[in-house]
Amino acid sequence: MRHLAPLALLLLSGCVSSSSVRPLRDYEIAIGPYHERSTQSFVGSLMYEGRCLLFDGENGSARLLPIWPGGTRFEESLVTFHQPAKSDQRVAIGEEIRLDGVPTQWSALDPRAFAPFHQQCGWAKPFFVSGLAPAN
């Protein structure tokens, strides 16, 4: 009977995930370098799904994972977008906006910084945000 306890612990340890990728915290957003010149613009709205802050574009465009410049914050339903040398802008989840920036591939991102986002939100296309404005 006393030999069963170590055996049970050994068996249970095999059930624990050994992944070094941590889950995203509530209201955690991807932060990356700022790209001054945008190459693409999309109209749509931000949404929070599965601990991922995503941009859902109109007209069937792919969902994007915004990568915000440093200084940007996300709290509850409000993003405070920090654009260097400009005033911070606030946008609410669900508000229709134009998102400007530079698309990228997951393979081009630093896996140490973006692994949690890739693991949890990897079906969305990463997108460096350089600007946003009201859609109309």
C-alpha positions as CSV (number, residue, x, y, z in Angstrom):
1,M,0.0,0.0,0.0
2,R,2.8,2.5,0.9
3,H,4.3,1.9,-2.6
4,L,1.1,3.1,-4.3
5,A,1.6,6.7,-3.2
6,P,4.9,7.3,-5.1
7,L,3.5,5.5,-8.1
8,A,0.3,7.6,-8.0
9,L,2.5,10.8,-7.9
10,L,4.6,9.6,-10.8
11,L,1.5,8.9,-12.9
12,L,-0.1,12.3,-12.0
13,S,3.0,14.2,-12.9
14,G,2.7,12.9,-16.4
15,C,-0.7,14.6,-16.7
16,V,0.7,18.0,-15.9
17,S,1.7,20.1,-19.0
18,S,5.4,20.6,-19.4
19,S,4.9,23.5,-21.8
20,S,7.1,26.6,-21.0
21,V,4.5,28.9,-22.6
22,R,2.4,30.6,-19.9
23,P,-1.2,31.5,-20.5
24,L,-2.2,35.1,-21.1
25,R,-3.3,37.2,-18.2
26,D,-6.6,39.0,-18.3
27,Y,-6.4,42.2,-20.3
28,E,-2.9,41.4,-21.5
29,I,-2.0,42.8,-25.0
30,A,0.8,42.2,-27.4
31,I,3.4,45.0,-27.3
32,G,6.0,45.4,-29.9
33,P,8.1,48.0,-31.9
34,Y,6.3,51.0,-33.4
35,H,6.2,51.1,-37.2
36,E,5.9,54.8,-38.3
37,R,4.6,54.0,-41.8
38,S,1.5,51.9,-42.2
39,T,1.1,49.7,-45.2
40,Q,-2.5,48.6,-44.8
41,S,-5.7,49.9,-43.2
42,F,-8.7,47.9,-42.1
43,V,-12.2,49.0,-40.9
44,G,-13.8,47.0,-38.1
45,S,-13.9,46.8,-34.3
46,L,-11.9,45.5,-31.4
47,M,-13.2,42.4,-29.6
48,Y,-12.0,40.5,-26.6
49,E,-12.3,36.7,-27.1
50,G,-10.6,33.9,-25.2
51,R,-8.3,36.4,-23.4
52,C,-7.2,37.7,-26.8
53,L,-7.8,41.3,-27.9
54,L,-8.5,41.0,-31.6
55,F,-9.5,43.2,-34.4
56,D,-12.5,42.0,-36.4
57,G,-12.4,43.6,-39.8
58,E,-15.4,44.2,-42.2
59,N,-16.0,42.5,-45.5
60,G,-14.6,39.1,-44.5
61,S,-11.1,40.2,-43.8
62,A,-9.0,38.0,-41.5
63,R,-9.1,38.6,-37.8
64,L,-6.0,40.4,-36.6
65,L,-4.0,40.3,-33.4
66,P,-2.9,43.9,-32.9
67,I,0.6,44.4,-31.7
68,W,0.5,47.8,-30.0
69,P,3.4,50.2,-29.5
70,G,4.9,50.4,-26.0
71,G,2.9,52.6,-23.6
72,T,-0.5,51.3,-24.9
73,R,-2.8,50.0,-22.1
74,F,-5.9,47.8,-22.1
75,E,-8.3,47.9,-19.1
76,E,-11.7,46.2,-19.1
77,S,-13.3,47.5,-22.3
78,L,-11.0,50.4,-23.2
79,V,-7.7,50.5,-25.1
80,T,-5.5,53.6,-24.6
81,F,-3.4,53.7,-27.7
82,H,0.0,55.3,-27.3
83,Q,1.5,56.7,-30.5
84,P,4.9,58.2,-30.0
85,A,5.0,62.1,-30.1
86,K,1.2,62.3,-30.3
87,S,-1.6,62.4,-27.7
88,D,-2.9,59.0,-26.5
89,Q,-6.2,57.9,-28.1
90,R,-8.9,55.9,-26.4
91,V,-11.1,53.3,-28.2
92,A,-13.7,51.1,-26.7
93,I,-14.3,47.5,-27.6
94,G,-17.0,47.2,-30.2
95,E,-16.4,50.8,-31.5
96,E,-16.0,50.9,-35.3
97,I,-12.5,52.2,-36.1
98,R,-9.9,52.2,-38.9
99,L,-6.8,50.4,-37.9
100,D,-3.6,51.3,-39.7
101,G,-0.4,49.3,-39.6
102,V,2.0,46.7,-40.9
103,P,1.0,43.0,-41.2
104,T,3.6,40.4,-40.2
105,Q,3.9,36.6,-39.9
106,W,4.2,34.7,-36.6
107,S,7.5,33.3,-37.8
108,A,9.0,36.8,-38.0
109,L,8.2,37.6,-34.3
110,D,10.4,36.9,-31.4
111,P,9.1,33.6,-29.9
112,R,10.2,34.5,-26.4
113,A,8.0,37.6,-26.4
114,F,5.1,36.3,-28.5
115,A,4.8,32.6,-27.7
116,P,1.8,33.1,-25.3
117,F,0.0,35.1,-28.0
118,H,0.9,32.6,-30.7
119,Q,-0.3,29.7,-28.6
120,Q,-3.6,31.3,-27.5
121,C,-4.4,33.6,-30.4
122,G,-2.4,32.0,-33.3
123,W,-5.3,31.7,-35.6
124,A,-5.4,35.5,-35.9
125,K,-2.8,37.3,-38.1
126,P,-0.3,39.5,-36.2
127,F,-0.5,43.2,-37.1
128,F,1.8,46.1,-35.9
129,V,-0.5,49.0,-35.1
130,S,0.8,52.4,-36.2
131,G,-2.5,54.4,-36.0
132,L,-6.2,54.3,-35.5
133,A,-9.0,56.7,-36.2
134,P,-12.8,56.7,-36.2
135,A,-14.2,54.7,-39.1
136,N,-16.4,57.5,-40.5
